[in-house]
């Protein structure tokens, strides 16, 4: 895969995998605009998750469509967008109208590793109790850049850049 202007990079994974941190660092490293998918959830979704209830496909549809619209608007220049993208069908919605320019970057970690991270996280609407449902929903992407979340963030970004052919 070759990095170029006009690419859309979706940084994906379960809650607590480091999507926002890695997405911001990657966007800075490649001088692309950054969008955090959490900022685009409708209030009803945030309330549902904050109450400890997982989102269903119907809850996610409008949110995924909004993120796809942002990606299409940003496509001439490119963007880094953070979104859990847990299922293949979600990734299809996120990719519509962007054939050839969408790349998923999967932040992979174990349940135990991410659970420990979530216990330390403060001020986020997603409770740690919903992590199990995220792992149950997750369909491992076949055509993604996959990186381990174990190294420090700057190393993860360097690993991603290597896989994108960026020195």
C-alpha positions in Angstrom: 0.0 0.0 0.0 1.3 3.5 -0.8 0.4 6.5 1.2 -0.8 9.4 -0.9 -2.9 12.6 -0.8 -6.6 11.7 -1.0 -6.4 8.5 1.1 -8.8 8.0 3.9 -7.4 6.1 6.9 -9.9 4.7 9.3 -8.2 3.8 12.6 -10.3 1.0 14.0 -10.6 -1.4 17.0 -12.5 -1.9 20.1 -13.0 0.7 22.8 -9.8 1.3 24.7 -7.5 0.1 21.9 -6.0 3.6 21.6 -7.8 4.8 18.4 -8.0 8.5 19.4 -4.4 8.6 20.6 -3.0 6.8 17.6 -5.3 8.6 15.1 -4.2 12.0 16.3 -0.5 11.1 16.2 -0.8 9.5 12.7 -2.7 12.6 11.4 0.0 14.9 12.7 2.8 12.7 11.3 1.3 12.7 7.8 -0.3 16.2 7.9 -3.8 15.0 7.4 -6.9 16.3 9.1 -8.2 14.2 12.1 -11.7 13.3 13.0 -12.7 11.4 16.1 -15.8 9.3 15.4 -16.9 9.6 19.0 -17.6 13.3 18.4 -20.2 12.4 15.8 -22.4 10.0 17.8 -25.9 11.3 18.2 -26.8 12.1 21.9 -29.1 9.0 22.1 -26.1 6.7 21.3 -24.0 8.4 23.9 -26.7 8.1 26.5 -27.3 4.4 25.6 -23.6 3.5 26.0 -23.2 5.6 29.2 -26.1 3.7 30.6 -24.2 0.4 30.0 -26.1 -0.7 26.9 -24.3 -1.7 23.7 -25.3 -0.1 20.4 -27.1 -2.2 17.8 -26.8 -2.0 14.0 -29.8 0.3 13.8 -28.2 2.7 16.4 -24.9 2.8 14.4 -26.3 3.2 10.9 -26.8 7.0 10.9 -23.4 7.5 12.7 -21.6 5.4 10.1 -23.3 7.2 7.3 -22.2 10.6 8.8 -18.6 9.4 9.0 -18.8 8.2 5.4 -20.0 11.7 4.4 -17.1 13.3 6.3 -14.7 11.0 4.5 -16.2 11.8 1.1 -15.9 15.5 1.8 -12.3 15.1 2.9 -11.3 12.7 0.1 -9.7 15.2 -2.2 -7.1 16.0 0.5 -7.3 12.9 2.7 -8.1 12.3 6.4 -7.6 10.2 9.4 -10.9 9.1 11.0 -11.2 7.1 14.2 -14.1 4.7 14.2 -14.5 1.3 15.9 -15.6 -0.3 12.5 -16.3 -3.6 14.3 -18.1 -5.4 11.5 -17.4 -5.9 7.8 -20.8 -4.4 6.9 -19.8 -1.2 8.9 -16.6 -1.0 7.0 -18.6 -1.3 3.7 -20.8 1.7 4.8 -17.7 3.7 5.7 -16.1 3.0 2.3 -19.0 3.8 0.0 -18.1 6.1 -2.8 -14.5 6.0 -1.8 -13.3 2.9 -3.7 -9.5 2.7 -3.9 -8.8 5.4 -1.3 -10.0 3.8 2.0 -7.6 2.0 4.2 -8.4 0.5 7.6 -5.7 0.4 10.3 -6.7 -2.2 12.9 -5.3 -1.7 16.5 -5.2 -5.2 17.8 -4.9 -6.2 21.5 -6.2 -8.8 23.8 -9.3 -8.5 26.0 -7.1 -8.5 29.1 -4.8 -5.8 27.8 -7.6 -3.5 26.8 -9.7 -4.2 29.9 -6.7 -3.0 32.0 -6.5 0.2 30.0 -10.3 0.9 30.3 -10.0 0.5 34.1 -7.6 3.5 34.1 -9.5 5.7 31.6 -11.5 8.6 33.1 -14.1 10.8 31.6 -15.3 8.7 28.7 -18.9 7.7 28.0 -18.1 4.1 27.1 -18.1 2.0 30.3 -15.5 -0.8 30.7 -18.4 -3.3 31.1 -19.2 -3.0 27.4 -15.8 -4.2 26.2 -17.0 -7.9 26.1 -19.8 -7.0 23.7 -17.3 -5.1 21.5 -15.1 -8.2 21.3 -18.1 -10.4 20.5 -19.2 -8.0 17.7 -15.6 -7.6 16.3 -15.1 -9.2 12.9 -11.3 -9.1 12.3 -10.7 -7.3 9.1 -9.0 -9.2 6.3 -7.7 -6.3 4.3 -6.3 -3.9 6.9 -3.0 -2.8 8.2 -2.9 -4.7 11.6 -0.7 -3.4 14.4 -0.3 -4.5 18.0 -1.3 -2.0 20.7 1.4 -3.3 23.0 4.3 -0.9 22.0 4.2 2.8 23.1 2.1 5.1 20.9 5.0 6.6 19.0 6.2 3.1 18.0 2.8 2.1 16.9 2.6 5.1 14.6 6.1 4.3 13.3 4.9 0.7 12.6 1.9 2.1 10.7 4.1 4.5 8.7 6.4 1.6 7.7 3.4 -0.4 6.5 2.2 2.7 4.5 5.6 3.1 2.9 6.3 6.4 4.7 9.8 7.0 6.1 
